[in-house]
């Protein structure tokens, strides 16, 4: 059944949206009910990272095989990943307002790293539109995409762990699993991660089909 991942995506996301609001959560200082945002904010970032990884793989294939199809898929995956970064950033900003008292703080390296990473990928899209030759665009974009992926991981995975950060699991701040994610939360969190990742692949597949149709019409 070709559509199995679409069905599971809808089921898991709907389950998360409903049970994420009804499921009991740990009562913690400062976080309180806002801890429910972990069901949405974190899985969306997982989906984004998954798509950026897919984009990297296709960029590497485009470089090694000199293949336009892989370049197109790399672009589509990056576009879907970029799309997911926006609600990820929005839910994070809202969460910060209710827990840290501000929509944004420049003292948190992960927040700043996310903003820089988004700008780096925005430059990737601009770069693609600035090159007319198809093969040249594919090669340049692929090289830049590898750079963008490496820098994204440096800014949101590595640097926050080396410095003080308000985010759980970074800079000595314990991760959720270490101090407040109980089994009730895991029953919602894990399906949420799977659901949003499957949804990102659904969007990726749709974008690939649109690109294929456009190429056929142009031919």
Backbone as CSV, one residue per row, in Angstrom:
resi,resn,N_x,N_y,N_z,CA_x,CA_y,CA_z,C_x,C_y,C_z
1,UNK,0.847,-1.198,0.000,0.000,0.000,0.000,0.884,1.250,0.000
2,UNK,0.807,2.003,-1.101,1.700,3.135,-1.286,1.418,4.288,-0.322
3,UNK,0.189,4.388,0.131,-0.210,5.546,0.942,-0.162,5.281,2.440
4,UNK,0.508,4.213,2.845,0.504,3.858,4.264,1.077,4.974,5.128
5,UNK,2.164,5.620,4.657,2.805,6.648,5.478,1.928,7.889,5.608
6,UNK,1.088,8.145,4.590,0.164,9.281,4.664,-0.905,9.019,5.721
7,UNK,-1.410,7.800,5.718,-2.444,7.424,6.693,-1.898,7.501,8.113
8,UNK,-0.715,6.934,8.326,-0.111,6.969,9.656,0.231,8.399,10.072
9,UNK,0.631,9.207,9.112,0.941,10.608,9.408,-0.279,11.329,9.958
10,UNK,-1.405,11.174,9.276,-2.649,11.826,9.712,-3.088,11.292,11.073
11,UNK,-3.033,9.973,11.238,-3.460,9.356,12.505,-2.603,9.846,13.669
12,UNK,-1.285,9.825,13.495,-0.383,10.213,14.581,-0.504,11.699,14.917
13,UNK,-0.629,12.542,13.899,-0.729,13.982,14.157,-2.053,14.316,14.832
14,UNK,-3.146,13.716,14.361,-4.446,13.945,15.003,-4.433,13.439,16.444
15,UNK,-3.826,12.280,16.649,-3.688,11.730,18.001,-2.913,12.695,18.893
16,UNK,-1.843,13.263,18.342,-1.019,14.209,19.105,-1.785,15.476,19.434
17,UNK,-2.521,15.996,18.450,-3.264,17.237,18.656,-4.332,17.079,19.732
18,UNK,-4.984,15.913,19.747,-6.064,15.688,20.717,-5.517,15.240,22.067
19,UNK,-4.784,14.124,22.072,-4.305,13.572,23.330,-3.203,14.439,23.944
20,UNK,-2.534,15.229,23.117,-1.521,16.138,23.643,-2.112,17.206,24.546
21,UNK,-3.391,17.520,24.326,-4.075,18.506,25.167,-4.777,17.860,26.359
22,UNK,-5.129,16.589,26.235,-5.884,15.908,27.295,-5.007,15.079,28.224
23,UNK,-3.881,14.629,27.723,-2.999,13.763,28.495,-2.401,14.506,29.695
24,UNK,-2.409,13.918,30.893,-1.806,14.581,32.059,-0.302,14.749,31.886
25,UNK,0.216,15.875,32.360,1.650,16.169,32.254,2.215,16.472,33.636
26,UNK,3.520,16.328,33.812,4.141,16.646,35.106,3.953,18.116,35.464
27,UNK,3.728,18.398,36.731,3.590,19.772,37.206,4.970,20.283,37.599
28,UNK,5.503,21.160,36.791,6.855,21.663,37.010,6.845,23.177,37.119
29,UNK,7.753,23.705,37.926,7.874,25.149,38.070,8.193,25.777,36.718
30,UNK,7.618,26.937,36.482,7.831,27.747,35.275,7.141,27.124,34.054
31,UNK,7.436,25.856,33.758,6.865,25.222,32.563,5.355,25.054,32.667
32,UNK,4.891,24.437,33.768,3.463,24.189,33.969,2.846,23.534,32.729
33,UNK,1.716,24.075,32.244,1.025,23.480,31.097,1.772,23.689,29.778
34,UNK,2.693,24.634,29.742,3.407,24.899,28.482,4.287,23.730,28.061
35,UNK,4.523,22.794,28.971,5.339,21.632,28.615,4.680,20.815,27.497
36,UNK,3.377,20.997,27.303,2.685,20.298,26.219,3.236,20.699,24.849
37,UNK,3.854,21.837,24.786,4.421,22.296,23.514,5.537,21.380,23.021
38,UNK,6.072,20.556,23.912,7.114,19.609,23.504,6.557,18.607,22.489
39,UNK,5.236,18.418,22.473,4.616,17.510,21.511,4.584,18.091,20.102
40,UNK,4.729,19.407,20.002,4.614,20.075,18.704,5.938,20.706,18.272
41,UNK,6.519,21.481,19.168,7.748,22.213,18.850,8.900,21.277,18.489
42,UNK,9.166,20.302,19.320,10.315,19.404,19.105,10.115,18.481,17.897
43,UNK,8.956,17.812,17.745,8.769,16.960,16.565,8.859,17.712,15.244
44,UNK,8.397,18.960,15.224,8.502,19.758,13.997,9.961,19.985,13.636
45,UNK,10.810,20.208,14.645,12.245,20.370,14.388,12.867,19.058,13.936
46,UNK,12.387,17.938,14.465,12.861,16.638,13.981,12.551,16.480,12.495
47,UNK,11.343,16.882,12.112,10.948,16.802,10.702,11.831,17.695,9.841
48,UNK,12.117,18.890,10.343,12.987,19.808,9.609,14.376,19.224,9.419
49,UNK,14.951,18.701,10.494,16.289,18.110,10.416,16.302,16.899,9.484
50,UNK,15.214,16.125,9.514,15.118,14.976,8.619,15.129,15.390,7.162
51,UNK,14.381,16.442,6.837,14.336,16.913,5.455,15.665,17.517,5.014
52,UNK,16.333,18.222,5.907,17.637,18.784,5.557,18.663,17.670,5.328
53,UNK,18.512,16.572,6.054,19.391,15.417,5.837,19.120,14.782,4.475
54,UNK,17.842,14.661,4.125,17.468,14.148,2.800,18.020,15.061,1.713
55,UNK,17.924,16.361,1.934,18.460,17.333,0.975,19.961,17.162,0.799
56,UNK,20.665,16.961,1.908,22.117,16.743,1.848,22.449,15.501,1.024
57,UNK,21.732,14.414,1.267,21.991,13.158,0.552,21.823,13.347,-0.955
58,UNK,20.755,14.028,-1.348,20.515,14.246,-2.778,21.527,15.224,-3.380
59,UNK,22.008,16.160,-2.591,23.060,17.055,-3.086,24.353,16.285,-3.331
60,UNK,24.679,15.375,-2.426,25.873,14.544,-2.606,25.726,13.642,-3.831
61,UNK,24.525,13.117,-4.040,24.266,12.294,-5.223,24.348,13.128,-6.495
62,UNK,23.872,14.375,-6.407,23.946,15.270,-7.563,25.395,15.568,-7.931
63,UNK,26.255,15.680,-6.923,27.678,15.941,-7.172,28.377,14.718,-7.757
64,UNK,28.078,13.560,-7.222,28.779,12.343,-7.656,28.256,11.813,-8.991
65,UNK,26.946,11.962,-9.215,26.345,11.420,-10.438,26.083,12.486,-11.500
66,UNK,26.292,13.759,-11.116,26.032,14.870,-12.039,24.595,14.793,-12.562
67,UNK,23.668,14.609,-11.623,22.279,14.310,-11.943,21.369,15.473,-11.562
68,UNK,20.611,15.985,-12.545,19.700,17.099,-12.298,18.532,16.670,-11.409
69,UNK,18.095,15.429,-11.571,16.971,14.933,-10.771,17.285,14.979,-9.283
70,UNK,18.489,14.562,-8.917,18.897,14.623,-7.512,19.004,16.058,-7.023
71,UNK,19.456,16.949,-7.892,19.532,18.364,-7.515,18.141,18.919,-7.232
72,UNK,17.180,18.541,-8.071,15.797,18.989,-7.868,15.238,18.459,-6.555
73,UNK,15.520,17.194,-6.263,15.047,16.602,-5.009,15.733,17.244,-3.801
74,UNK,17.004,17.596,-3.961,17.718,18.284,-2.876,17.064,19.626,-2.584
75,UNK,16.715,20.338,-3.646,16.044,21.635,-3.497,14.678,21.461,-2.839
76,UNK,13.908,20.478,-3.305,12.568,20.250,-2.756,12.614,19.875,-1.279
77,UNK,13.570,19.026,-0.911,13.706,18.632,0.495,14.097,19.828,1.359
78,UNK,15.015,20.651,0.851,15.424,21.849,1.590,14.255,22.815,1.745
79,UNK,13.428,22.896,0.707,12.267,23.789,0.755,11.267,23.319,1.806
80,UNK,11.018,22.018,1.853,10.111,21.463,2.868,10.699,21.655,4.263
81,UNK,12.003,21.414,4.396,12.666,21.627,5.678,12.584,23.072,6.124
82,UNK,12.782,23.982,5.188,12.684,25.412,5.491,11.265,25.761,5.929
83,UNK,10.287,25.160,5.259,8.884,25.368,5.621,8.634,24.952,7.072
84,UNK,9.194,23.822,7.486,9.005,23.337,8.855,9.754,24.195,9.876
85,UNK,10.811,24.857,9.454,11.567,25.692,10.391,10.743,26.885,10.871
86,UNK,9.800,27.336,10.052,8.996,28.511,10.412,8.027,28.222,11.557
87,UNK,7.187,27.161,11.488,6.367,26.838,12.675,7.213,26.389,13.853
88,UNK,8.369,25.771,13.570,9.270,25.389,14.659,9.764,26.607,15.407
89,UNK,10.125,27.636,14.656,10.603,28.880,15.265,9.466,29.611,15.977
90,UNK,8.279,29.586,15.383,7.121,30.273,15.966,6.696,29.628,17.285
91,UNK,6.573,28.301,17.296,6.184,27.617,18.537,7.245,27.794,19.616
92,UNK,8.502,27.851,19.203,9.581,28.075,20.165,9.536,29.465,20.757
93,UNK,9.226,30.448,19.914,9.150,31.833,20.383,7.993,32.020,21.363
94,UNK,6.849,31.406,21.046,5.692,31.482,21.951,6.013,30.802,23.277
95,UNK,6.665,29.669,23.205,7.061,28.935,24.411,8.015,29.766,25.253
96,UNK,8.953,30.428,24.598,9.921,31.273,25.308,9.220,32.409,26.049
97,UNK,8.190,32.964,25.428,7.465,34.075,26.045,6.833,33.654,27.371
98,UNK,6.293,32.438,27.415,5.580,31.986,28.611,6.475,31.302,29.638
99,UNK,7.708,30.994,29.270,8.615,30.352,30.232,9.806,31.232,30.593
100,UNK,10.336,31.949,29.603,11.498,32.804,29.845,11.121,34.277,29.962
101,UNK,9.850,34.601,29.645,9.383,35.972,29.779,9.707,36.872,28.606
102,UNK,10.173,36.312,27.502,10.507,37.118,26.328,10.317,36.284,25.073
103,UNK,9.950,36.941,23.975,9.768,36.235,22.710,11.094,35.719,22.150
104,UNK,12.167,36.430,22.496,13.480,36.066,21.959,14.561,36.558,22.909
105,UNK,15.588,35.767,23.095,16.722,36.215,23.897,18.017,35.927,23.150
106,UNK,18.823,36.940,22.983,20.092,36.780,22.273,21.154,36.113,23.155
107,UNK,20.788,35.819,24.403,21.713,35.142,25.307,21.688,33.623,25.125
108,UNK,20.721,33.135,24.342,20.626,31.692,24.123,21.261,31.333,22.777
109,UNK,22.357,30.561,22.775,23.064,30.247,21.525,22.244,29.410,20.553
110,UNK,21.321,28.609,21.062,20.535,27.766,20.162,19.539,28.599,19.364
111,UNK,18.901,29.553,20.014,17.991,30.452,19.305,18.725,31.214,18.213
112,UNK,19.866,31.761,18.572,20.651,32.510,17.592,21.140,31.596,16.471
113,UNK,21.520,30.365,16.840,21.974,29.404,15.843,20.882,29.028,14.861
114,UNK,19.659,28.900,15.361,18.518,28.596,14.495,18.289,29.731,13.504
115,UNK,18.322,30.963,13.999,18.119,32.124,13.130,19.191,32.192,12.045
116,UNK,20.434,31.960,12.427,21.535,31.984,11.455,21.370,30.858,10.436
117,UNK,20.972,29.681,10.901,20.784,28.534,10.002,19.691,28.807,8.979
118,UNK,18.609,29.438,9.419,17.523,29.784,8.501,18.018,30.751,7.433
119,UNK,18.829,31.718,7.832,19.386,32.675,6.872,20.340,31.984,5.900
120,UNK,21.097,31.016,6.396,22.024,30.272,5.531,21.254,29.523,4.449
121,UNK,20.156,28.891,4.833,19.357,28.163,3.842,18.582,29.112,2.938
122,UNK,18.222,30.262,3.460,17.581,31.269,2.612,18.541,31.705,1.507
123,UNK,19.809,31.821,1.859,20.834,32.159,0.864,20.962,31.051,-0.178
124,UNK,20.729,29.808,0.233,20.765,28.672,-0.702,19.713,28.835,-1.791
125,UNK,18.507,29.242,-1.390,17.436,29.436,-2.368,17.736,30.614,-3.292
126,UNK,18.262,31.679,-2.716,18.620,32.851,-3.524,19.711,32.489,-4.527
127,UNK,20.686,31.704,-4.074,21.780,31.274,-4.948,21.248,30.492,-6.144
128,UNK,20.312,29.624,-5.909,19.755,28.816,-7.001,19.094,29.683,-8.064
129,UNK,18.378,30.687,-7.625,17.675,31.545,-8.578,18.606,32.515,-9.303
130,UNK,19.824,32.648,-8.816,20.775,33.586,-9.432,21.611,32.945,-10.537
131,UNK,21.518,31.617,-10.696,22.290,30.902,-11.722,21.330,30.333,-12.758
132,UNK,21.518,30.701,-14.024,20.606,30.277,-15.088,20.944,28.898,-15.653
133,UNK,22.229,28.625,-15.832,22.633,27.344,-16.402,22.277,26.198,-15.455
134,UNK,21.555,25.214,-15.966,21.018,24.135,-15.135,22.099,23.301,-14.453
135,UNK,23.090,22.868,-15.218,24.140,22.019,-14.666,25.030,22.787,-13.691
136,UNK,25.337,24.016,-14.054,26.159,24.854,-13.173,25.431,25.122,-11.864
137,UNK,24.124,25.398,-11.965,23.315,25.635,-10.766,23.292,24.406,-9.877
138,UNK,23.182,23.241,-10.483,23.142,21.995,-9.716,24.430,21.782,-8.934
139,UNK,25.572,22.021,-9.578,26.866,21.807,-8.908,27.100,22.821,-7.795
140,UNK,26.864,24.098,-8.107,27.090,25.148,-7.108,26.143,24.973,-5.920
141,UNK,24.883,24.687,-6.216,23.887,24.517,-5.153,24.217,23.324,-4.267
142,UNK,24.684,22.246,-4.887,25.022,21.043,-4.124,26.168,21.306,-3.155
143,UNK,27.193,21.994,-3.639,28.338,22.322,-2.780,27.896,23.219,-1.631
144,UNK,27.098,24.228,-1.948,26.633,25.145,-0.902,25.732,24.417,0.093
145,UNK,24.913,23.489,-0.398,23.998,22.762,0.478,24.754,21.915,1.496
146,UNK,25.866,21.328,1.072,26.709,20.576,2.005,27.243,21.512,3.085
147,UNK,27.704,22.682,2.662,28.190,23.696,3.612,27.074,24.115,4.571
148,UNK,25.871,24.344,4.031,24.739,24.786,4.850,24.387,23.742,5.904
149,UNK,24.394,22.474,5.518,24.051,21.403,6.458,25.075,21.316,7.586
150,UNK,26.344,21.415,7.235,27.404,21.359,8.249,27.270,22.527,9.218
151,UNK,27.066,23.722,8.691,26.954,24.911,9.536,25.713,24.851,10.419
152,UNK,24.611,24.325,9.879,23.394,24.188,10.682,23.647,23.302,11.898
153,UNK,24.328,22.191,11.694,24.630,21.289,12.804,25.592,21.918,13.806
154,UNK,26.511,22.720,13.317,27.430,23.426,14.214,26.664,24.409,15.084
155,UNK,25.754,25.159,14.462,25.045,26.225,15.172,23.947,25.727,16.105
156,UNK,23.281,24.623,15.774,22.162,24.194,16.622,22.424,22.901,17.389
157,UNK,23.494,22.186,17.053,23.789,20.934,17.742,25.065,20.995,18.583
158,UNK,26.091,21.622,18.050,27.405,21.581,18.700,27.637,22.770,19.627
159,UNK,27.555,23.987,19.096,27.849,25.178,19.908,26.967,25.297,21.151
160,UNK,25.632,25.048,21.060,24.805,25.158,22.270,25.217,24.200,23.387
161,UNK,25.840,23.082,23.035,26.282,22.119,24.050,27.607,22.526,24.693
162,UNK,28.298,23.447,24.060,29.590,23.894,24.578,29.477,25.150,25.428
163,UNK,28.338,25.827,25.346,28.141,27.070,26.092,26.850,26.984,26.903
164,UNK,26.634,27.963,27.774,25.410,28.007,28.568,24.210,28.246,27.660
165,UNK,23.169,27.455,27.871,21.966,27.572,27.055,20.735,27.336,27.911
166,UNK,19.651,28.027,27.584,18.392,27.840,28.292,17.672,26.584,27.821
167,UNK,18.035,26.081,26.657,17.383,24.898,26.108,17.768,23.636,26.886
168,UNK,16.809,22.753,27.132,17.128,21.479,27.795,18.111,20.659,26.973
169,UNK,19.036,20.020,27.663,20.004,19.166,26.989,21.202,19.898,26.438
170,UNK,21.320,21.189,26.732,22.436,21.974,26.216,23.097,22.765,27.335
171,UNK,24.399,22.911,27.249,25.132,23.740,28.190,24.936,23.366,29.640
172,UNK,24.802,22.080,29.920,24.622,21.652,31.306,23.182,21.670,31.768
173,UNK,22.262,22.169,30.934,20.848,22.164,31.272,20.284,20.791,30.915
174,UNK,19.776,20.020,31.889,19.366,18.635,31.617,18.260,18.537,30.580
175,UNK,18.291,17.469,29.791,17.273,17.249,28.769,15.964,16.825,29.410
176,UNK,14.865,16.932,28.650,13.551,16.571,29.168,13.530,15.151,29.717
177,UNK,14.129,14.226,28.987,14.064,12.821,29.385,14.725,12.572,30.731
178,UNK,15.601,13.487,31.138,16.343,13.276,32.368,15.594,13.738,33.609
179,UNK,14.641,14.648,33.431,14.033,15.161,34.658,12.534,15.391,34.604
180,UNK,11.896,15.338,33.459,10.475,15.646,33.507,9.615,14.938,32.469
181,UNK,10.168,14.187,31.529,9.331,13.494,30.555,8.992,12.101,31.079
182,UNK,7.771,11.947,31.584,7.366,10.654,32.119,6.796,9.782,31.001
183,UNK,6.347,8.592,31.366,5.843,7.646,30.369,4.580,8.144,29.674
184,UNK,3.746,8.907,30.392,2.551,9.477,29.775,2.919,10.416,28.634
185,UNK,3.951,11.205,28.845,4.383,12.136,27.804,5.016,11.397,26.630
186,UNK,5.744,10.353,26.925,6.380,9.580,25.844,5.334,8.945,24.928
187,UNK,4.177,8.589,25.485,3.104,7.997,24.687,2.568,8.970,23.649
188,UNK,2.782,10.256,23.866,2.357,11.273,22.905,3.545,11.766,22.088
189,UNK,4.685,11.934,22.742,5.855,12.528,22.086,6.373,11.676,20.929
190,UNK,6.546,10.383,21.144,7.111,9.523,20.097,6.198,9.418,18.872
191,UNK,4.876,9.214,19.054,3.996,9.247,17.878,4.019,10.600,17.171
192,UNK,4.191,11.683,17.949,4.263,13.014,17.342,5.480,13.133,16.436
193,UNK,6.615,12.646,16.908,7.847,12.687,16.106,7.658,11.901,14.813
194,UNK,7.110,10.699,14.928,6.893,9.857,13.746,5.903,10.519,12.792
195,UNK,4.814,11.053,13.349,3.779,11.672,12.529,4.280,12.853,11.728
196,UNK,5.027,13.754,12.374,5.519,14.940,11.670,6.602,14.592,10.659
197,UNK,7.429,13.604,10.963,8.445,13.174,9.993,7.773,12.563,8.761
198,UNK,6.773,11.713,8.976,6.042,11.135,7.849,5.345,12.218,7.039
199,UNK,4.802,13.219,7.721,4.136,14.325,7.031,5.124,15.105,6.169
200,UNK,6.339,15.277,6.668,7.355,15.993,5.889,7.698,15.226,4.613
201,UNK,7.756,13.890,4.694,8.009,13.084,3.493,6.827,13.141,2.526
202,UNK,5.645,13.266,3.068,4.447,13.429,2.235,4.564,14.721,1.421
203,UNK,4.883,15.820,2.094,5.055,17.099,1.401,6.201,17.030,0.392
204,UNK,7.268,16.354,0.761,8.419,16.179,-0.132,8.007,15.443,-1.405
205,UNK,7.206,14.407,-1.247,6.722,13.637,-2.392,5.836,14.489,-3.295
206,UNK,4.971,15.293,-2.693,4.101,16.186,-3.468,4.933,17.186,-4.263
207,UNK,5.930,17.777,-3.606,6.786,18.762,-4.281,7.554,18.116,-5.431
208,UNK,8.008,16.889,-5.259,8.708,16.188,-6.336,7.790,15.952,-7.527
209,UNK,6.549,15.604,-7.257,5.591,15.374,-8.341,5.307,16.667,-9.101
210,UNK,5.190,17.760,-8.367,4.964,19.058,-9.011,6.149,19.414,-9.908
211,UNK,7.352,19.190,-9.407,8.559,19.471,-10.194,8.609,18.605,-11.445
212,UNK,8.222,17.335,-11.311,8.215,16.417,-12.452,7.232,16.888,-13.524
213,UNK,6.051,17.319,-13.092,5.034,17.810,-14.036,5.524,19.073,-14.742
214,UNK,6.138,19.981,-13.991,6.661,21.215,-14.585,7.727,20.913,-15.632
215,UNK,8.604,19.972,-15.322,9.654,19.597,-16.279,9.062,18.990,-17.544
216,UNK,8.026,18.178,-17.388,7.368,17.577,-18.544,6.716,18.641,-19.422
217,UNK,6.083,19.620,-18.779,5.429,20.695,-19.526,6.451,21.566,-20.247
218,UNK,7.589,21.803,-19.603,8.640,22.620,-20.225,9.291,21.911,-21.405
219,UNK,9.347,20.575,-21.318,9.923,19.795,-22.420,9.000,19.802,-23.635
